[in-house]
Amino acid sequence: MALATSQIDFAAIEARERASTKKKWPSVVVAAFVSLIWVVPFYYMLVSIFKTHAEYTANNPLSLPEGFSPIADNAISAWNTAKMGAGFANSAMYGIVGAGLAVFFAAMAAYGLTRISFKRQNFWFMLIFAGTIFPFQIYLIPLFFAYQKIGIINTHFGMLLFYTAVCIPFPVLVLRNYLNGLSREMDEAARMDGASEFRVFWSIILPNCIGPMTATFLLQFTWIWNDLLFSTVLGNREEVRSIMNSLQIFHGSYTTAGPNLTLTAALIASLPAIVLFLLLRRHFMEGMRVTGV
């Protein structure tokens, strides 16, 4: 043992460690620079929402605020001026109902594609998934004229119909892959006991899909909540506007209000998605793990 220890070249090991440390320095510098790029906008937002309009215009935009009390006045002013209450209600309905229905329909489609034998299963799957191959923007003009023709433009039903339909393909892909790896013994035993296909789906498959369904629901809800393009074109009436549409109009019509109000309104608008993620984070992380999303 003493001989083996004496043969160890500690100097060579130390030299290799120093060389390895030197090689890591460029990566550390790049990582610090990228982190700074991401942190500065958040810092700018945080210091701005605690300033009054006069304070913001009189001082450097990155300077620290004089106090914390202006945030309450900024929040009330932004909420009332931008009419964020209606936008919140509309976006919450679009996100919860649209994403919820999309994930539920996707689960039924995935069940049919993996548990029921019929001809051309791969064709039907590709037909459903084909909608995600092309950029969503190419559907905008045809959708606008179609909605206008059938009379559902600027309506809650039209917005829910679009969000539900556009959010189905991705959950179908995720849930189909998940159900392919799920054991078929339980549902086969249920069928032998006389359970119908819907009973098998409702009582056996759905309880085992909580994780991936929650993960896809949160992803689709976030997309719907943050959508601006389709909500602007298909639902621009005041009673139908989404929260992002309301923020856009607020920023365009009330530019004299100052960045402090605009940033406060943007922060308020981001809270529901953050809160929903925190509430469902356990199921979301489990769904990410089992699906590999």
Residue pairs with C-beta under 8 A, 6 or more apart in sequence:
43 62
44 61
44 62
45 263
45 266
45 267
47 61
47 62
47 63
47 64
47 65
48 56
48 61
48 259
48 260
48 263
48 264
49 71
49 74
49 260
49 263
49 264
49 267
50 65
50 67
50 68
50 70
50 71
51 59
51 65
51 66
51 70
51 260
52 70
52 73
52 74
52 260
53 257
53 258
53 260
53 261
55 65
55 66
55 70
56 258
56 259
56 260
57 258
61 259
70 260
71 264
74 260
74 261
74 264
75 264
75 268
77 257
77 261
78 84
78 250
78 257
78 261
78 262
78 264
78 265
78 268
79 85
79 265
79 268
81 250
81 254
81 257
81 261
82 246
82 247
82 249
82 250
82 254
82 265
83 238
83 246
83 250
84 243
84 246
84 247
84 265
84 268
84 269
86 238
86 239
86 241
86 246
87 241
87 242
87 243
87 244
87 245
87 246
87 247
87 269
88 243
88 269
88 272
90 156
90 159
90 235
90 240
90 241
90 242
90 243
91 224
91 225
91 242
91 243
91 244
91 272
92 272
93 156
93 160
94 159
94 160
94 163
94 224
94 225
94 231
94 242
95 163
95 221
95 224
95 225
96 221
97 160
97 164
98 159
98 160
98 163
98 164
98 167
98 220
98 224
99 163
99 167
99 217
99 220
99 221
99 224
100 217
101 160
101 164
102 163
102 164
102 165
102 166
102 167
102 168
102 171
102 220
103 167
103 171
103 213
103 216
103 217
103 220
105 164
105 168
106 168
106 169
106 170
106 171
106 172
106 175
106 216
107 171
107 175
107 201
107 205
107 206
107 209
107 213
108 201
109 128
109 168
109 172
109 176
110 171
110 172
110 175
110 176
110 178
110 179
111 179
111 201
111 205
112 118
113 121
113 124
113 125
113 172
113 176
114 176
114 179
114 180
115 179
115 184
115 187
115 197
115 200
115 201
115 205
116 197
125 172
125 176
128 168
128 169
128 172
129 169
129 172
129 173
130 169
131 166
131 169
132 169
132 170
136 166
136 229
136 230
137 229
139 166
140 229
140 230
140 233
143 162
143 230
143 233
143 234
144 153
144 233
144 234
147 153
147 158
147 234
152 158
152 161
153 234
153 235
154 234
154 235
154 236
154 237
154 240
155 235
155 240
156 235
156 240
158 234
158 235
159 231
159 234
159 235
159 240
159 242
162 230
162 234
163 224
163 227
166 230
167 220
167 223
167 224
170 216
170 219
170 220
171 213
171 216
171 217
171 220
174 212
174 215
174 216
174 291
174 293
175 209
175 212
175 213
175 216
177 291
178 209
178 212
178 290
178 291
179 205
179 209
182 205
182 208
186 204
187 200
187 204
187 205
190 199
190 200
190 203
190 204
191 197
191 200
195 203
206 213
210 283
210 287
211 283
211 286
211 287
211 289
211 290
211 291
212 287
212 290
212 291
212 293
213 287
214 280
214 283
214 284
214 286
214 287
215 283
215 284
215 286
215 287
215 288
215 291
215 293
216 287
216 293
217 280
218 276
218 277
218 280
218 284
219 293
221 273
221 276
222 273
222 277
225 242
225 243
225 244
225 272
225 273
226 244
226 273
227 242
227 244
228 242
228 244
228 245
228 248
231 241
231 242
231 244
231 245
232 245
232 248
235 241
235 242
235 245
236 245
241 249
243 269
244 269
247 262
247 265
247 266
247 269
250 257
250 262
250 265
251 262
254 261
277 284
287 293
